[in-house]
């Protein structure tokens, strides 16, 4: 049950939230706090969807 919720969240994130990995000018060292929070959130959801 938990895994299916995270898989659904992952699909929703892919459609709604921006993808910073596709931007060639994105610099992780210069990312804002909001960008870092989004990256952390997406990583957390992905990790739980794969477990």
RANOR-V870464 format. One record per pair of residues at least 24 apart in sequence whose ideal C-beta (glycine too) atoms are under 10 Angstrom apart, sorted by sequence separation. I is the first residue (numbers start at 1). J is the second residue. D is the distance in Angstrom with one decimal. If there is no record, write none. Layout:
I_J_D ; I_J_D
This chain:
17_41_8.1 ; 18_42_9.7 ; 13_38_9.0 ; 17_42_6.5 ; 13_41_7.9 ; 14_42_8.9 ; 17_45_9.8 ; 13_42_5.6 ; 14_45_10.0 ; 9_41_9.5 ; 10_42_8.2 ; 13_45_6.0 ; 14_46_9.8 ; 9_42_9.5 ; 12_45_9.1 ; 13_46_8.4 ; 11_45_10.0 ; 9_44_9.7 ; 10_45_5.4 ; 9_45_5.0 ; 10_46_6.0 ; 13_49_9.7 ; 8_45_9.8 ; 9_46_9.3 ; 6_44_9.0 ; 7_45_9.1 ; 10_48_8.7 ; 11_49_9.1 ; 6_45_5.7 ; 7_46_9.9 ; 9_48_8.5 ; 10_49_4.6 ; 5_45_9.6 ; 6_46_8.2 ; 9_49_7.3 ; 10_50_9.0 ; 6_47_8.6 ; 7_48_9.1 ; 8_49_8.7 ; 6_48_4.3 ; 7_49_4.8 ; 5_48_8.6 ; 6_49_3.9 ; 7_50_9.1 ; 5_49_8.8 ; 6_50_8.5 ; 3_48_7.5 ; 4_49_9.0 ; 6_51_8.2 ; 2_48_7.4 ; 3_49_6.7 ; 2_49_9.7 ; 3_50_8.7 ; 3_51_7.0 ; 2_51_8.8
